[in-house]
Amino acid sequence: MDIVIAGGGKIGETLCQELSKEDINIVLLERNQDRLERIINKTDITGLTGDATDYDSLVEAGVQNCDLFIAVTPEDETNIISSVISKKLGAEHTIARVRNPKYANREEFIRDGLGISMVINPEMEAAKHMARLLEFPESLSTESFENGRVNIVEVRIEKNSPLVDISLSQFGQRYSELLICAVTHGQETFIPSGDTVLHEGDHLYVTGEKKELNHFYREVGYINEEVNSSLIIGGGRITYYLLQRLSKLNMDIKVIEINHETALDLSHRFPGIMIIRGDGTDQEFLNEERIDQFDAVLSLTGIDEENIINSLYAISLDVNKVITKVSRTGLLKILEDTDLQSIVTPKILITSKILRFVRSLKGTRASNVEALYRIADNKVEALQFLVKRDSKVIGKTFNELNIKENVLVAYIIRGKELIFPSGEDCIYAGDHVIIVTTYKQFDDIDDILK
């Protein structure tokens, strides 16, 4: 598979790192020579210096023969124009990053009218993810399948929890409608077996329906209080997209933004929401705005360090739900030992979305990749496949299938039916199957077989 990427910024570099692990030939087109050389030296790719909207540069990069062209330069217009040119030159599929809110309601035109296969918006994806986190306030992270019918939530086993020192088999007896699909114990992340014993401090990735997950929260002592009020620090693009979602709910929302023009613009766009102009990094000011009275605090400024400090302060005040935006992935390892709850990194979310698209292009034999999420600090993948008629897994019971180790079939979605597969269950054509695995290159349901 051949992919051309235009733009070597944060997302472009992350894509080069991740896609180069997928047995893909990658060419990076980047205007800055120093940045291009740095990325080439760090990853297994080739590249050239050039302008993404320049015909000759695109031809030299090989877009006329590529399977996929991805435009992630800083300028929306550049991404749209270069994608259109690449499609005309012969690129099979194109993806353009478009971030400006003025284009947010024009995605259908950009896709259908201009022939762009996918439009990606990191800030919008981050806002969607944060809205899900507010829906499951006791989870550290959450991913949804089939429009929220099935969810994977991350929870931490606290001291004196009834989950301490029980085996996975015992967990299954107590919570028959839930499944622990991955466990992080210290620095190790693995797919558990029935003999796995849970310990204080472990992070569990639990799969189930929302109703059953809420019951689980109550049973094991998590508060799971509904979020009725939120304080958002920072009024950038993520906040704009998040307010579009939260403003439809019956929620008390306050936004603190230091820039006068940005605060004024938000107040005009969302007249029903309180927008305060002020310094969200000033703890005295936050106290005046009664930060400790909110059910949730979201720190979404453009500076990672400010977001981290604001969130740690909110946690010290016992705010129930704290969400932190961190853009630099290099900080994530450092933050593992802190008390930060839910950390959202937009470029990781958007990279997972592009990976899903790439896997769907590769997996044409027996299934399509419908969803792909990286969980447990990117150590585990959760994928949803649509099974086709010529798949090797069809018609055999799970007892008969020779499935690889470190692979868990978490759910079968068959019409309106949600199935926890047992050894006697079978997969049929048309099923949507959710797989959780430590492998990183599955692009077909048949890849689960030895």
MARTOR-592456 format. One record per residue (C-alpha): residue number from 1; x, y, z. Coordinates in steps of 0.2 Angstrom, whole numbers, plus 2048, in hexadecimal, padded with zeros to 3 digits. Layout:
# residues N
(atom NUM; (X; Y; Z))
...
***
This chain:
# residues 450
(atom 1; (800; 800; 800))
(atom 2; (807; 811; 7FB))
(atom 3; (802; 821; 805))
(atom 4; (808; 833; 803))
(atom 5; (806; 83F; 812))
(atom 6; (807; 852; 80F))
(atom 7; (80C; 85B; 81F))
(atom 8; (818; 855; 82D))
(atom 9; (811; 85E; 83C))
(atom 10; (80B; 855; 84B))
(atom 11; (7FE; 84A; 843))
(atom 12; (809; 848; 833))
(atom 13; (817; 841; 83E))
(atom 14; (80C; 836; 848))
(atom 15; (804; 82F; 838))
(atom 16; (816; 82B; 831))
(atom 17; (81B; 822; 841))
(atom 18; (80B; 818; 842))
(atom 19; (808; 814; 830))
(atom 20; (81A; 80F; 82D))
(atom 21; (817; 800; 839))
(atom 22; (808; 7FA; 82E))
(atom 23; (813; 7F4; 81F))
(atom 24; (80F; 803; 815))
(atom 25; (81A; 80E; 809))
(atom 26; (819; 820; 80F))
(atom 27; (81F; 830; 806))
(atom 28; (81E; 840; 811))
(atom 29; (81D; 850; 808))
(atom 30; (822; 85E; 813))
(atom 31; (827; 870; 810))
(atom 32; (834; 872; 81E))
(atom 33; (844; 868; 81A))
(atom 34; (84A; 867; 82C))
(atom 35; (83A; 860; 832))
(atom 36; (839; 853; 823))
(atom 37; (84A; 84D; 827))
(atom 38; (847; 84B; 839))
(atom 39; (837; 840; 836))
(atom 40; (840; 836; 829))
(atom 41; (84E; 832; 835))
(atom 42; (841; 82C; 842))
(atom 43; (836; 822; 837))
(atom 44; (837; 815; 829))
(atom 45; (830; 821; 81B))
(atom 46; (837; 82B; 80C))
(atom 47; (833; 83D; 809))
(atom 48; (836; 84D; 7FF))
(atom 49; (835; 860; 802))
(atom 50; (827; 868; 7F9))
(atom 51; (816; 872; 7F9))
(atom 52; (807; 867; 7FB))
(atom 53; (7FD; 871; 7EE))
(atom 54; (80B; 871; 7E1))
(atom 55; (807; 865; 7D3))
(atom 56; (819; 860; 7CF))
(atom 57; (81C; 85D; 7E2))
(atom 58; (80D; 852; 7E3))
(atom 59; (812; 848; 7D3))
(atom 60; (824; 846; 7DA))
(atom 61; (81D; 83F; 7EA))
(atom 62; (813; 832; 7E0))
(atom 63; (801; 837; 7E4))
(atom 64; (7FC; 831; 7D2))
(atom 65; (7FF; 81F; 7D7))
(atom 66; (7FB; 81F; 7EA))
(atom 67; (7ED; 816; 7F3))
(atom 68; (7EB; 824; 7FF))
(atom 69; (7F0; 837; 800))
(atom 70; (7EE; 83F; 811))
(atom 71; (7EF; 852; 813))
(atom 72; (7F3; 858; 825))
(atom 73; (7FC; 869; 822))
(atom 74; (7F7; 877; 82E))
(atom 75; (7EC; 87F; 821))
(atom 76; (7DB; 878; 81D))
(atom 77; (7DA; 880; 80C))
(atom 78; (7EB; 878; 807))
(atom 79; (7E5; 867; 80D))
(atom 80; (7D5; 868; 803))
(atom 81; (7DD; 86F; 7F3))
(atom 82; (7EB; 862; 7F4))
(atom 83; (7DF; 854; 7F7))
(atom 84; (7D5; 859; 7E7))
(atom 85; (7E4; 85A; 7DD))
(atom 86; (7EA; 849; 7E3))
(atom 87; (7DA; 841; 7DF))
(atom 88; (7DA; 849; 7CD))
(atom 89; (7EC; 842; 7CB))
(atom 90; (7E6; 830; 7CF))
(atom 91; (7E7; 82E; 7E2))
(atom 92; (7DB; 820; 7E7))
(atom 93; (7D5; 828; 7F7))
(atom 94; (7D8; 839; 800))
(atom 95; (7D7; 83F; 811))
(atom 96; (7D8; 852; 816))
(atom 97; (7D9; 859; 827))
(atom 98; (7CD; 868; 829))
(atom 99; (7CC; 870; 83A))
(atom 100; (7C3; 881; 837))
(atom 101; (7B2; 881; 83E))
(atom 102; (7AB; 88A; 82F))
(atom 103; (7AE; 87A; 825))
(atom 104; (7A7; 86F; 833))
(atom 105; (796; 86F; 82B))
(atom 106; (79C; 86C; 81A))
(atom 107; (7A4; 85B; 81B))
(atom 108; (797; 853; 810))
(atom 109; (79B; 85F; 802))
(atom 110; (7AE; 85E; 805))
(atom 111; (7AC; 84B; 803))
(atom 112; (7A0; 849; 7F6))
(atom 113; (7A2; 859; 7EC))
(atom 114; (7B5; 859; 7EC))
(atom 115; (7B7; 846; 7EC))
(atom 116; (7C1; 846; 7FC))
(atom 117; (7BF; 835; 805))
(atom 118; (7C0; 83A; 817))
(atom 119; (7C1; 84B; 820))
(atom 120; (7C9; 84B; 831))
(atom 121; (7C8; 857; 83F))
(atom 122; (7D3; 854; 84E))
(atom 123; (7CA; 861; 859))
(atom 124; (7B9; 85A; 855))
(atom 125; (7BE; 848; 858))
(atom 126; (7C5; 84E; 869))
(atom 127; (7B5; 856; 86D))
(atom 128; (7AB; 846; 869))
(atom 129; (7B7; 83C; 874))
(atom 130; (7B5; 849; 883))
(atom 131; (7A2; 848; 881))
(atom 132; (7A3; 835; 883))
(atom 133; (7AE; 837; 892))
(atom 134; (7A1; 842; 89A))
(atom 135; (794; 835; 896))
(atom 136; (79E; 828; 8A0))
(atom 137; (7A6; 834; 8AE))
(atom 138; (7AE; 826; 8B8))
(atom 139; (7B7; 81F; 8A9))
(atom 140; (7C9; 825; 8A5))
(atom 141; (7C6; 822; 893))
(atom 142; (7B8; 81B; 888))
(atom 143; (7B5; 815; 876))
(atom 144; (7A5; 811; 86E))
(atom 145; (7A0; 805; 861))
(atom 146; (78F; 804; 856))
(atom 147; (78A; 816; 85B))
(atom 148; (78C; 813; 86E))
(atom 149; (784; 802; 86F))
(atom 150; (794; 7FA; 875))
(atom 151; (7A1; 804; 87F))
(atom 152; (7B3; 800; 886))
(atom 153; (7B7; 80A; 895))
(atom 154; (7C7; 80C; 8A0))
(atom 155; (7C5; 80B; 8B3))
(atom 156; (7D3; 80A; 8C0))
(atom 157; (7D1; 7FE; 8CF))
(atom 158; (7D2; 808; 8DE))
(atom 159; (7D7; 803; 8F0))
(atom 160; (7C9; 7F9; 8F9))
(atom 161; (7C0; 7F6; 8E8))
(atom 162; (7B6; 7E6; 8E8))
(atom 163; (7C0; 7E2; 8D8))
(atom 164; (7D0; 7E0; 8E1))
(atom 165; (7D8; 7CE; 8E1))
(atom 166; (7C9; 7C6; 8D7))
(atom 167; (7CC; 7BC; 8C8))
(atom 168; (7C5; 7BF; 8B6))
(atom 169; (7BA; 7B0; 8B8))
(atom 170; (7B3; 7B7; 8C8))
(atom 171; (7B0; 7C8; 8BF))
(atom 172; (7A7; 7BF; 8B2))
(atom 173; (79B; 7B6; 8BE))
(atom 174; (797; 7C7; 8C7))
(atom 175; (795; 7D1; 8B7))
(atom 176; (790; 7C5; 8A9))
(atom 177; (78B; 7D3; 89D))
(atom 178; (79C; 7DB; 89E))
(atom 179; (7AE; 7D6; 898))
(atom 180; (7BF; 7DB; 89D))
(atom 181; (7C8; 7DC; 88C))
(atom 182; (7D9; 7E3; 892))
(atom 183; (7E2; 7E6; 8A2))
(atom 184; (7F1; 7F2; 8A6))
(atom 185; (7FB; 7EC; 8B5))
(atom 186; (809; 7F8; 8B8))
(atom 187; (813; 7FA; 8A8))
(atom 188; (80B; 7EA; 8A0))
(atom 189; (7FB; 7E9; 896))
(atom 190; (7F4; 7D9; 890))
(atom 191; (7E4; 7D0; 88B))
(atom 192; (7DE; 7C7; 89B))
(atom 193; (7D9; 7B4; 89D))
(atom 194; (7CD; 7AD; 8A9))
(atom 195; (7DB; 7AA; 8B6))
(atom 196; (7E1; 7BC; 8B6))
(atom 197; (7DF; 7C4; 8C7))
(atom 198; (7DB; 7D7; 8C9))
(atom 199; (7E5; 7E2; 8D4))
(atom 200; (7E4; 7F3; 8DC))
(atom 201; (7EA; 800; 8D0))
(atom 202; (7E7; 7F6; 8C0))
(atom 203; (7DE; 7FE; 8B2))
(atom 204; (7D0; 7F4; 8AA))
(atom 205; (7C9; 7F6; 899))
(atom 206; (7B7; 7F0; 89B))
(atom 207; (7AB; 7ED; 88C))
(atom 208; (798; 7EE; 88D))
(atom 209; (788; 7F7; 88A))
(atom 210; (785; 808; 893))
(atom 211; (778; 801; 89F))
(atom 212; (783; 7F3; 8A5))
(atom 213; (792; 7FE; 8A7))
(atom 214; (788; 80A; 8B2))
(atom 215; (782; 7FC; 8BC))
(atom 216; (794; 7F6; 8BE))
(atom 217; (79A; 807; 8C4))
(atom 218; (78D; 807; 8D2))
(atom 219; (791; 7F5; 8D7))
(atom 220; (7A4; 7F8; 8D9))
(atom 221; (7A2; 809; 8E2))
(atom 222; (7A5; 815; 8D4))
(atom 223; (79B; 825; 8D6))
(atom 224; (796; 826; 8C4))
(atom 225; (78D; 837; 8C7))
(atom 226; (785; 83F; 8B8))
(atom 227; (78F; 84E; 8B2))
(atom 228; (783; 85D; 8B4))
(atom 229; (790; 86B; 8B4))
(atom 230; (7A0; 86E; 8AA))
(atom 231; (7AE; 87B; 8AB))
(atom 232; (7B8; 87C; 89B))
(atom 233; (7C9; 885; 89C))
(atom 234; (7CE; 88B; 88A))
(atom 235; (7C2; 891; 87C))
(atom 236; (7CB; 889; 86D))
(atom 237; (7C4; 87E; 85F))
(atom 238; (7C2; 86F; 86A))
(atom 239; (7B7; 879; 876))
(atom 240; (7AD; 880; 867))
(atom 241; (7A9; 86E; 861))
(atom 242; (7A6; 868; 873))
(atom 243; (799; 876; 876))
(atom 244; (790; 871; 867))
(atom 245; (78D; 861; 86F))
(atom 246; (78B; 866; 881))
(atom 247; (780; 875; 87E))
(atom 248; (772; 869; 879))
(atom 249; (772; 861; 88A))
(atom 250; (76B; 867; 89A))
(atom 251; (77C; 86B; 8A1))
(atom 252; (783; 87A; 8AA))
(atom 253; (792; 880; 8A0))
(atom 254; (79F; 88D; 8A3))
(atom 255; (7AE; 891; 897))
(atom 256; (7BD; 89B; 89C))
(atom 257; (7C7; 8A3; 88E))
(atom 258; (7D5; 8B0; 890))
(atom 259; (7D4; 8B7; 87E))
(atom 260; (7C7; 8C4; 87C))
(atom 261; (7C2; 8C1; 86A))
(atom 262; (7C1; 8AE; 86C))
(atom 263; (7B6; 8B1; 87C))
(atom 264; (7AB; 8BD; 873))
(atom 265; (7A9; 8B1; 864))
(atom 266; (7A4; 8A3; 86F))
(atom 267; (797; 8AD; 878))
(atom 268; (78F; 8B2; 868))
(atom 269; (78F; 8A0; 861))
(atom 270; (788; 899; 872))
(atom 271; (77E; 8A6; 87A))
(atom 272; (777; 899; 887))
(atom 273; (788; 895; 88E))
(atom 274; (792; 8A0; 89A))
(atom 275; (7A2; 8A6; 892))
(atom 276; (7AF; 8AE; 89F))
(atom 277; (7BE; 8B8; 899))
(atom 278; (7CC; 8B4; 8A5))
(atom 279; (7DC; 8AB; 8A8))
(atom 280; (7D8; 899; 8AA))
(atom 281; (7E9; 895; 8B1))
(atom 282; (7E7; 8A1; 8C0))
(atom 283; (7E1; 896; 8CE))
(atom 284; (7DA; 8A4; 8D8))
(atom 285; (7D0; 8A9; 8C9))
(atom 286; (7CA; 897; 8C8))
(atom 287; (7C5; 897; 8DA))
(atom 288; (7BB; 8A7; 8D7))
(atom 289; (7B2; 89D; 8C9))
(atom 290; (7AE; 88F; 8D5))
(atom 291; (7B8; 882; 8CC))
(atom 292; (7B5; 875; 8DA))
(atom 293; (7A2; 877; 8D8))
(atom 294; (7A2; 86F; 8C6))
(atom 295; (79F; 85C; 8C3))
(atom 296; (7AC; 85D; 8B5))
(atom 297; (7BB; 868; 8B0))
(atom 298; (7C3; 867; 89F))
(atom 299; (7D3; 870; 89C))
(atom 300; (7D5; 873; 889))
(atom 301; (7E1; 882; 887))
(atom 302; (7EE; 881; 879))
(atom 303; (7FC; 87E; 886))
(atom 304; (7FF; 86C; 88D))
(atom 305; (807; 872; 89D))
(atom 306; (7F9; 87E; 8A1))
(atom 307; (7EC; 870; 89E))
(atom 308; (7F6; 864; 8A9))
(atom 309; (7F8; 870; 8B8))
(atom 310; (7E5; 876; 8B7))
(atom 311; (7E0; 863; 8B7))
(atom 312; (7EB; 85F; 8C6))
(atom 313; (7E4; 86E; 8CF))
(atom 314; (7D2; 868; 8CB))
(atom 315; (7D6; 857; 8D1))
(atom 316; (7DD; 85E; 8E1))
(atom 317; (7CC; 866; 8E4))
(atom 318; (7C3; 855; 8E2))
(atom 319; (7BA; 859; 8D1))
(atom 320; (7B1; 849; 8CC))
(atom 321; (7B7; 849; 8B9))
(atom 322; (7C6; 852; 8B2))
(atom 323; (7CB; 851; 8A0))
(atom 324; (7DC; 857; 89A))
(atom 325; (7E1; 85B; 888))
(atom 326; (7F3; 857; 885))
(atom 327; (7FA; 859; 873))
(atom 328; (80B; 853; 875))
(atom 329; (80C; 840; 876))
(atom 330; (81D; 841; 87E))
(atom 331; (815; 847; 88E))
(atom 332; (809; 838; 88F))
(atom 333; (816; 82C; 896))
(atom 334; (81B; 839; 8A3))
(atom 335; (809; 83B; 8A9))
(atom 336; (806; 829; 8AC))
(atom 337; (80A; 82B; 8BF))
(atom 338; (800; 83A; 8C2))
(atom 339; (7EE; 83B; 8C8))
(atom 340; (7E8; 842; 8B7))
(atom 341; (7D8; 838; 8B2))
(atom 342; (7D3; 83A; 8A0))
(atom 343; (7E0; 840; 894))
(atom 344; (7DB; 844; 882))
(atom 345; (7E8; 846; 874))
(atom 346; (7DF; 84C; 864))
(atom 347; (7ED; 845; 858))
(atom 348; (7EC; 834; 85F))
(atom 349; (7D9; 834; 85C))
(atom 350; (7DB; 839; 84A))
(atom 351; (7E9; 82D; 847))
(atom 352; (7DE; 81F; 84D))
(atom 353; (7D0; 825; 841))
(atom 354; (7DC; 825; 832))
(atom 355; (7E3; 814; 837))
(atom 356; (7D1; 80D; 837))
(atom 357; (7CF; 814; 825))
(atom 358; (7E0; 80D; 81F))
(atom 359; (7DC; 7FC; 827))
(atom 360; (7CB; 7FC; 81E))
(atom 361; (7D4; 7FF; 80E))
(atom 362; (7E0; 7F0; 811))
(atom 363; (7D3; 7E4; 818))
(atom 364; (7C8; 7E0; 808))
(atom 365; (7C9; 7CD; 809))
(atom 366; (7BD; 7C7; 817))
(atom 367; (7B8; 7D7; 821))
(atom 368; (7B8; 7EA; 823))
(atom 369; (7C0; 7F3; 831))
(atom 370; (7B1; 7FE; 838))
(atom 371; (7B9; 805; 847))
(atom 372; (7CB; 805; 84F))
(atom 373; (7D0; 80C; 860))
(atom 374; (7E1; 80C; 868))
(atom 375; (7DF; 809; 87B))
(atom 376; (7EA; 806; 88A))
(atom 377; (7F7; 813; 885))
(atom 378; (7F7; 80D; 873))
(atom 379; (7FC; 7FB; 878))
(atom 380; (7EB; 7F3; 873))
(atom 381; (7E0; 7F5; 864))
(atom 382; (7CD; 7F3; 865))
(atom 383; (7C6; 7F0; 853))
(atom 384; (7B5; 7ED; 84C))
(atom 385; (7B3; 7E3; 83C))
(atom 386; (7A5; 7E0; 830))
(atom 387; (7A6; 7CE; 82B))
(atom 388; (7A4; 7C9; 819))
(atom 389; (79E; 7B8; 812))
(atom 390; (7B0; 7B2; 80D))
(atom 391; (7B7; 7B4; 81E))
(atom 392; (7C0; 7A4; 826))
(atom 393; (7B8; 7A7; 837))
(atom 394; (7A6; 7A5; 831))
(atom 395; (79C; 795; 836))
(atom 396; (7A8; 78E; 843))
(atom 397; (7A6; 78F; 856))
(atom 398; (7B3; 798; 860))
(atom 399; (7B8; 788; 867))
(atom 400; (7BC; 782; 855))
(atom 401; (7C5; 792; 850))
(atom 402; (7D8; 793; 853))
(atom 403; (7D9; 7A5; 859))
(atom 404; (7EA; 7AD; 85D))
(atom 405; (7EF; 7B1; 86F))
(atom 406; (7ED; 7C3; 875))
(atom 407; (7DD; 7C4; 86A))
(atom 408; (7CC; 7C6; 872))
(atom 409; (7BB; 7C5; 869))
(atom 410; (7B2; 7D2; 874))
(atom 411; (7A1; 7D3; 86C))
(atom 412; (797; 7CD; 85D))
(atom 413; (78A; 7DA; 857))
(atom 414; (77C; 7D1; 84D))
(atom 415; (76E; 7DC; 848))
(atom 416; (766; 7E2; 858))
(atom 417; (76F; 7D4; 862))
(atom 418; (77F; 7D7; 86C))
(atom 419; (788; 7C6; 870))
(atom 420; (796; 7C2; 87C))
(atom 421; (79D; 7B4; 872))
(atom 422; (79F; 7A3; 87B))
(atom 423; (7A9; 794; 875))
(atom 424; (799; 78E; 86C))
(atom 425; (795; 79E; 863))
(atom 426; (799; 7A1; 850))
(atom 427; (79C; 7B0; 845))
(atom 428; (791; 7B2; 836))
(atom 429; (792; 7BE; 827))
(atom 430; (78B; 7CF; 82A))
(atom 431; (790; 7CE; 83D))
(atom 432; (79A; 7DD; 844))
(atom 433; (7A7; 7D6; 84F))
(atom 434; (7B2; 7DF; 85C))
(atom 435; (7C3; 7D9; 85F))
(atom 436; (7D0; 7DF; 86C))
(atom 437; (7E2; 7DA; 86A))
(atom 438; (7F4; 7DF; 86D))
(atom 439; (7F8; 7DC; 85B))
(atom 440; (7F9; 7EC; 851))
(atom 441; (7F7; 7E8; 83F))
(atom 442; (7E6; 7DF; 83D))
(atom 443; (7DC; 7E5; 82E))
(atom 444; (7D1; 7D5; 82C))
(atom 445; (7C7; 7CA; 837))
(atom 446; (7D1; 7BB; 831))
(atom 447; (7E0; 7C3; 839))
(atom 448; (7DA; 7BC; 84A))
(atom 449; (7DE; 7AA; 844))
(atom 450; (7EF; 7A2; 847))
***
